[in-house]
Structure formats: C-alpha cells, structure tokens
Amino acid sequence: MEHVGEVEVIIPDDEERNVPHCPHGPTVLFQVMCRGEKSQKRFYACSACRDRKDCSFFQWESEKVSEERLHAREEQNRLKRPSFTHSEYCRRFREFVSLPLDQRRFCVDCQLLLLPAEWSAHGSHQGLSDDITVAQLRRPSLLLRALENKKSNAQYLFADRSCHFLLDVLSGLGYQKVLCVGTPRLHELIKIRSTENKTHAMKSLLLDIDFRYSQFYPQHEFCHYNMFNHHFFDGKEAVEVFLDFLTEGDGNKVVMVADPPFGGLVKLLGHTFSKISHTWRSLHGNESGVSEMPMIWIFPYFFEPRILDCFPAFTMLDYQVDYDNHPLYKHGTTGRKQSPVRLFTNLSPRDIVLPKEEGYRFCSTCERYVSAENRHCPDCNACTSKVGLGNGRPWRHCAECGKCVKPSWRHCSSCGRCVLPDHRCGQTGCYNCGDSGHKHKACPLKHKKNVQSAKGASKHNSNKHIAKKRKNKK
C-alpha cells in the first residue's frame, strides 16, 4: 500500500462510478489511516495536487452535498478553465503568425501570445517580449515560464542531450509515433526533427496538464490532460484524437514516453499508464503479438520498488536523465548533485544502446548497457548498483540479506537487514519520535523538536556572547 502522510489511495474497481470533480477533473478517493490501520473515514480530494493550498477540494465519501453547493462548485470549476478554448487558441495562433515580426508580442506576466487589439490591456504589465520569431514559436518550452510546484505540475524540462538520445533510440527501434505524456521538450524536438528530415519523420501527440501549450499546437498535436486521473479536459473530442493516435495504421509503431512530477503518487500514475496500455491493446487485439504497450517511464531510481509493483516486467536502465532547469539533476556531476532520474521501460534492455563516450559499457552477462561503475554481482546474477556516473561507489553484496546494498550500509542482526551504521534498532515508523503508527511528515512532535533545537541554539549563542563580554572587561 502507498501511504501519503496518514492516508491511503483507493483505486476503485468500478471505473464508471460517479465521483465529484474539482478543477483538475475527477477526484480520487483516500482512506484515513490510524496507527497503520484502516479507519472508516474516506474522503475525496484532488488527484493532481497533494497540497490543499493548490486545490482545496475536500469531501467525505458519505457526505451529502446540497444542490446549491454543487452549483457553486461547478461555477468554481468553470472559472478555473482557460480563457479560450483550444480551437480559439488555434485561431489566435494563425492570426499571430500572419503578423509582421515587429507586431508579434508575448506577455510574460500572462503567458499569452498577444494580438494587436490586446496590447493596450497588457501595456502596464512588467514583462512584454517583442519580435517573437518562428524559431521561438517552435520551442514554446523556452518561451513559457516553467511551472515549479513539485507536488502537482513541476516542469523540469529535458536537456537536449537526453531528448536527442531518446529520439535516436526510438527511431532506431522503428517507432514512428511517440505519445508524449508530460514531456513538452521531447514533443517539440520531434516536430523540429520531422521538419528537417521528412523522409523519416516521426509523429507526436503531447498530453500535458499545462493548457498554455494550446496556444502553440493544434488539436491533433496537443491534448490538455491530467495524467493522475486519465482525464481529458476537452472531453470526447480530445479522447478521439488520443484513440486515433494510438491506432498503428500503415505499420506506424507507437511508444509512450512519460515524465511525471516526481512528487506525484506512483500508484495513481501506474493506474493511468495501465489504462493507456489497455486502450492500446484493445485497439490492436493480438496484431502486435505483445501484451503491453511499449513504454518508457522517467522517474528517480529510488522509486524502483513502487514502479515494479505497478509493472513487474519493467527494467530500470542506468541512463542518467538530466534537466535544463533543475539545479541538481545534471549529467556528469558527482556526489549528491548527480541526477537520480532513470528510464523504466518494458522495451528490451539489450536493444537500448547507451553512449560509451558518456561512461556506459555493455555487460555480456546481463546483456544490457550499464554505467562503468556498475559491476556484475555473481550472487545476484545482475548489475545491481544504483550508482550515477563518476561517483565510483558500486553496491556490495550482503550474504545475510541475499542482495546488494549501498556501500555505506551495514547488516544489523537485531533489525535483520542492512541499515546505516548510526540507526536506531527496531525503528520502523517515524524517525523523529520512533512511533510506528505514523511517518515523520505527520509527527505531532516534529515542530516541538525544532522549537527546542532553536531555543537551545539561541541559549548557546547567548552564553557565548556573555562570556565574550566578561573576557573583554578583564
């Protein structure tokens, strides 16, 4: 079970059940946990936002909602919708492109391509960009301000190095269509490549919760979409675009590449990606000869157990994904600053060639590419290290645990597993107070502890100041 504080996500068996909606689509059912056990309390909350500050929707499962409140909720959801429909954004884009270069303006404050009639309304805004070129319109991820909420819609955009690697691999494997789920940078580079090389052009459909991309892409290239509940904001019309794209006509093979927010719930993401795979399978029957849609899920390596719970057939590759706008997740850095983001996929690992010039090698026993520091373990019969490039610390095998562990961990006979040397034996819950009934995030004493620490530091500094004054007097 996946816990979030003291609640648990409930995935419904009946997909057609009527659930309340928030501005981000159908809500998700959560169950309150009390000291590790399920209580009778269950409630609906937003699927995309884990913080109530971002989406305040809350409703108990058994709560009866009045008609007046339902109407107020619908009105609130309506007010949160984009200012224009997707078709209106497309019409505005065509008009914008037809303007002379010196009349193409972009409001940075409103994140909106402006038409001449709108200039006066945005004249007092701080950020106005002029002379927007066609090249800039082809790279909207560079023009738009990246969203930064880690728990809902954080936009860490792939570096071009990672994008070109992915496209080279997918093109080499014969894929002509890429379903880009939360990967706007990959989507735009596919379009640019297709313009430059029409002989081997790839097609792409971007599914993203950021409606601002509606300004730049037509309906058959972009769908406003919530990957945490498989919700298409534009309804049946967008669903038809999605289904049409998944259809592999004329031998066009489809692959999905997803890069969700790292703070998102893995259980919900796995449920959505399973739905997409099921839809793809239902469209093709047994034509393809495979049971799952080809997928690449990009996520930090420490989520491997949760992802494998959702997709046991997935393999984590050693390739280090880096981002342009993340301060730490960079390729080639060492220690804690290296990117922990990896590729999880059901594609054959031996078919994905990692670049040797970046420090990867081929393991003939595992029959796949791994990082140079990732040594093959004969006991596990696998290259087990979850290392980054350049840190030189491969994992070691623990005979008692029967698996490889981090090099800094030591086996504790009391706990029966490998842990850090300075751990507290028997601790399975909160590392702040030791209570097994909750995690540190929900600990009622964590703030009290911080206050005591602050008081202790203040008292210590005060004593040092008094001692210094006495010394000066002498």
VEXBA-931808 format. One line per 5 residues: for each residue x, y, z of C-alpha. Coordinates in steps of 0.25 Angstrom, whole numbers, padded with zeros to 4 digits. Example, Ala and Ser with C-alpha at 12.3 -4.5 7.8 and 13.67 -1.06 7.14 Angstrom:
<sites>
0049/-0018/0031; 0055/-0004/0029
</sites>
This chain:
<sites>
0000/0000/0000; 0005/0014/-0003; 0003/0024/0008; 0003/0039/0008; 0004/0044/0022
-0007/0037/0029; -0016/0034/0017; -0016/0023/0006; -0020/0024/-0008; -0032/0015/-0012
-0033/0011/-0027; -0047/0008/-0030; -0051/-0005/-0037; -0063/0001/-0044; -0057/0011/-0053
-0071/0017/-0057; -0075/0021/-0042; -0079/0035/-0041; -0069/0043/-0033; -0068/0058/-0030
-0060/0067/-0039; -0050/0078/-0036; -0044/0088/-0046; -0034/0076/-0049; -0044/0066/-0053
-0050/0054/-0045; -0045/0054/-0031; -0038/0042/-0024; -0043/0034/-0012; -0034/0034/0000
-0035/0025/0013; -0031/0031/0026; -0020/0022/0034; -0019/0022/0049; -0006/0016/0054
-0004/0008/0041; -0018/0002/0041; -0030/0006/0032; -0041/0014/0039; -0055/0016/0034
-0053/0030/0029; -0051/0032/0014; -0051/0045/0006; -0049/0051/-0008; -0038/0060/-0011
-0031/0065/-0024; -0023/0055/-0032; -0012/0065/-0037; -0010/0073/-0025; -0005/0068/-0012
-0005/0081/-0004; -0019/0087/-0001; -0013/0101/-0004; -0012/0097/-0018; -0026/0091/-0019
-0035/0092/-0007; -0045/0082/-0011; -0050/0072/0000; -0062/0064/0002; -0065/0052/0011
-0069/0040/0004; -0083/0039/0011; -0085/0054/0011; -0098/0059/0005; -0095/0071/-0004
-0107/0081/-0006; -0111/0086/-0020; -0106/0100/-0016; -0093/0095/-0012; -0092/0087/-0025
-0095/0099/-0034; -0085/0107/-0026; -0074/0096/-0029; -0078/0095/-0043; -0076/0110/-0045
-0063/0110/-0038; -0058/0099/-0047; -0063/0107/-0059; -0055/0120/-0054; -0042/0111/-0053
-0043/0107/-0068; -0034/0114/-0078; -0039/0128/-0084; -0040/0122/-0098; -0044/0108/-0104
-0034/0100/-0111; -0040/0104/-0125; -0040/0118/-0121; -0025/0117/-0117; -0022/0111/-0131
-0029/0122/-0138; -0021/0133/-0130; -0008/0126/-0133; -0011/0126/-0148; -0014/0141/-0147
-0002/0143/-0139; 0008/0136/-0149; 0002/0145/-0160; 0006/0158/-0153; 0019/0165/-0157
0031/0162/-0147; 0030/0175/-0140; 0016/0173/-0136; 0017/0159/-0130; 0017/0161/-0115
0017/0152/-0103; 0012/0156/-0089; 0022/0149/-0080; 0012/0152/-0068; 0000/0146/-0074
0008/0136/-0082; 0000/0139/-0094; 0002/0142/-0109; -0004/0156/-0111; -0012/0161/-0123
-0011/0176/-0127; -0025/0179/-0121; -0020/0174/-0107; -0007/0182/-0106; -0014/0193/-0098
-0020/0184/-0088; -0006/0178/-0085; 0002/0191/-0086; 0004/0193/-0071; 0010/0178/-0069
0024/0177/-0066; 0029/0166/-0076; 0026/0168/-0090; 0034/0161/-0101; 0034/0167/-0115
0038/0161/-0129; 0035/0147/-0126; 0041/0139/-0137; 0036/0126/-0143; 0048/0119/-0137
0043/0123/-0123; 0029/0118/-0126; 0035/0105/-0130; 0041/0104/-0116; 0030/0108/-0106
0037/0101/-0094; 0047/0112/-0095; 0037/0123/-0097; 0028/0119/-0086; 0031/0121/-0071
0033/0107/-0065; 0023/0103/-0054; 0030/0100/-0041; 0021/0092/-0032; 0028/0079/-0029
0015/0073/-0023; 0006/0075/-0035; 0011/0081/-0048; 0026/0083/-0047; 0032/0085/-0061
0047/0080/-0061; 0050/0081/-0076; 0059/0071/-0082; 0073/0075/-0086; 0074/0074/-0101
0085/0063/-0099; 0074/0054/-0093; 0064/0057/-0103; 0073/0054/-0115; 0077/0041/-0108
0063/0037/-0106; 0059/0040/-0121; 0071/0033/-0126; 0068/0021/-0118; 0053/0021/-0122
0056/0024/-0137; 0066/0012/-0137; 0056/0003/-0132; 0046/0007/-0143; 0036/0015/-0135
0029/0026/-0143; 0019/0031/-0133; 0022/0036/-0119; 0011/0038/-0109; 0018/0049/-0100
0012/0049/-0086; 0017/0061/-0079; 0029/0063/-0088; 0027/0076/-0096; 0042/0078/-0099
0042/0064/-0105; 0030/0067/-0113; 0035/0080/-0119; 0048/0074/-0123; 0041/0062/-0130
0034/0073/-0138; 0047/0080/-0141; 0053/0068/-0146; 0042/0064/-0155; 0042/0077/-0161
0057/0075/-0164; 0056/0061/-0168; 0043/0058/-0175; 0047/0044/-0180; 0048/0038/-0167
0038/0048/-0160; 0032/0044/-0146; 0019/0048/-0141; 0016/0052/-0127; 0004/0055/-0118
0006/0063/-0105; -0003/0060/-0093; 0000/0071/-0082; -0007/0078/-0071; -0001/0091/-0075
-0012/0097/-0084; -0003/0108/-0089; 0003/0099/-0100; -0011/0100/-0106; -0006/0113/-0112
0005/0107/-0120; -0001/0093/-0124; -0014/0089/-0132; -0023/0079/-0126; -0017/0067/-0133
-0003/0070/-0127; -0007/0074/-0112; -0018/0070/-0102; -0020/0077/-0089; -0019/0065/-0080
-0017/0061/-0065; -0008/0048/-0064; -0012/0045/-0050; -0027/0042/-0053; -0026/0040/-0068
-0035/0052/-0071; -0036/0059/-0084; -0041/0074/-0081; -0047/0076/-0095; -0056/0063/-0094
-0059/0054/-0105; -0053/0062/-0116; -0039/0060/-0109; -0042/0046/-0106; -0044/0043/-0121
-0031/0050/-0124; -0024/0041/-0114; -0030/0028/-0119; -0027/0032/-0134; -0012/0034/-0130
-0011/0020/-0123; -0016/0013/-0136; -0004/0008/-0143; -0008/0010/-0157; 0001/0006/-0168
0011/0000/-0159; 0014/0012/-0150; 0018/0007/-0137; 0014/0015/-0125; 0022/0017/-0112
0019/0025/-0099; 0029/0033/-0092; 0025/0039/-0079; 0032/0049/-0069; 0022/0051/-0057
0025/0061/-0046; 0034/0054/-0036; 0024/0058/-0024; 0013/0050/-0031; 0007/0038/-0026
0013/0025/-0033; 0000/0017/-0030; -0009/0027/-0038; 0001/0028/-0049; 0003/0013/-0051
-0013/0012/-0051; -0013/0023/-0062; -0002/0017/-0070; -0009/0003/-0069; -0021/0009/-0075
-0014/0015/-0087; -0007/0001/-0089; -0021/-0006/-0088; -0027/0004/-0098; -0015/0002/-0108
-0017/-0013/-0106; -0032/-0013/-0109; -0029/-0005/-0122; -0020/-0015/-0127; -0024/-0028/-0121
-0013/-0039/-0124; -0008/-0032/-0136; 0005/-0027/-0129; 0008/-0040/-0122; 0011/-0033/-0109
0002/-0031/-0097; 0007/-0017/-0092; 0008/-0004/-0100; 0023/0000/-0101; 0026/0010/-0090
0037/0018/-0084; 0034/0024/-0070; 0045/0034/-0066; 0046/0035/-0051; 0056/0035/-0039
0063/0022/-0037; 0059/0021/-0022; 0044/0019/-0027; 0048/0006/-0034; 0041/-0003/-0024
0028/0004/-0025; 0029/0005/-0041; 0031/-0010/-0041; 0019/-0012/-0033; 0011/-0006/-0044
0019/-0012/-0055; 0027/-0024/-0051; 0032/-0026/-0066; 0039/-0013/-0065; 0054/-0011/-0065
0062/0001/-0059; 0073/0005/-0069; 0085/0013/-0064; 0084/0024/-0073; 0085/0037/-0066
0074/0047/-0070; 0077/0062/-0068; 0069/0075/-0068; 0072/0089/-0072; 0064/0096/-0061
0067/0087/-0049; 0079/0092/-0040; 0083/0078/-0037; 0079/0068/-0047; 0090/0069/-0057
0098/0059/-0065; 0113/0057/-0061; 0113/0063/-0048; 0117/0055/-0036; 0112/0052/-0022
0098/0057/-0018; 0098/0067/-0029; 0097/0056/-0040; 0083/0053/-0046; 0076/0041/-0039
0066/0041/-0051; 0066/0028/-0059; 0058/0021/-0070; 0048/0010/-0066; 0043/0002/-0078
0037/-0011/-0084; 0046/-0010/-0096; 0057/-0020/-0097; 0069/-0014/-0090; 0079/-0020/-0099
0073/-0012/-0111; 0075/0001/-0104; 0090/0005/-0107; 0095/0015/-0096; 0106/0024/-0101
0120/0019/-0098; 0126/0033/-0099; 0118/0036/-0087; 0123/0025/-0078; 0114/0013/-0081
0118/-0001/-0084; 0112/-0014/-0089; 0110/-0025/-0079; 0111/-0038/-0087; 0105/-0046/-0075
0093/-0037/-0073; 0092/-0034/-0088; 0090/-0019/-0086; 0097/-0006/-0084; 0101/-0001/-0071
0109/0010/-0064; 0124/0007/-0064; 0124/0007/-0048; 0112/-0003/-0048; 0119/-0017/-0046
0113/-0030/-0049; 0109/-0037/-0036; 0111/-0053/-0037; 0102/-0055/-0025; 0090/-0047/-0031
0094/-0050/-0045; 0091/-0036/-0049; 0098/-0022/-0049; 0091/-0017/-0037; 0097/-0003/-0033
0088/0009/-0034; 0100/0018/-0036; 0102/0030/-0044; 0113/0033/-0053; 0126/0037/-0047
0124/0034/-0032; 0131/0021/-0032; 0123/0014/-0021; 0117/0001/-0026; 0108/-0006/-0017
0113/-0018/-0009; 0106/-0032/-0007; 0101/-0035/0007; 0100/-0050/0009; 0090/-0049/0021
0081/-0040/0013; 0083/-0048/0000; 0084/-0036/-0008; 0093/-0024/-0012; 0092/-0011/-0003
0098/0002/-0002; 0113/0002/0001; 0111/0011/0014; 0100/0001/0019; 0104/-0010/0029
0096/-0022/0033; 0089/-0021/0047; 0086/-0035/0053; 0075/-0028/0062; 0068/-0022/0051
0070/-0034/0041; 0074/-0024/0030; 0085/-0015/0025; 0084/-0001/0030; 0092/0012/0033
0102/0009/0044; 0096/0020/0053; 0082/0015/0052; 0073/0013/0064; 0069/-0002/0064
0055/-0007/0063; 0050/0007/0057; 0040/0005/0046; 0032/0017/0047; 0035/0032/0050
0050/0034/0051; 0047/0047/0059; 0040/0040/0071; 0041/0025/0068; 0025/0023/0067
0022/0012/0057; 0008/0018/0055; 0012/0030/0046; 0023/0036/0037; 0032/0048/0040
0023/0057/0032; 0011/0054/0041; 0019/0054/0054; 0012/0063/0065; 0025/0066/0071
0033/0070/0059; 0031/0085/0061; 0033/0084/0076; 0046/0078/0074; 0050/0089/0064
0046/0099/0074; 0054/0093/0085; 0066/0092/0076; 0064/0107/0073; 0064/0110/0087
0076/0102/0090; 0084/0109/0079; 0079/0123/0084; 0083/0120/0098; 0097/0115/0094
0099/0127/0086; 0095/0136/0097; 0104/0129/0107; 0116/0131/0097; 0113/0146/0096
0112/0148/0111; 0126/0140/0113; 0132/0149/0102; 0127/0162/0109; 0133/0157/0122
0146/0154/0115; 0147/0168/0109; 0145/0174/0123; 0156/0167/0129
</sites>
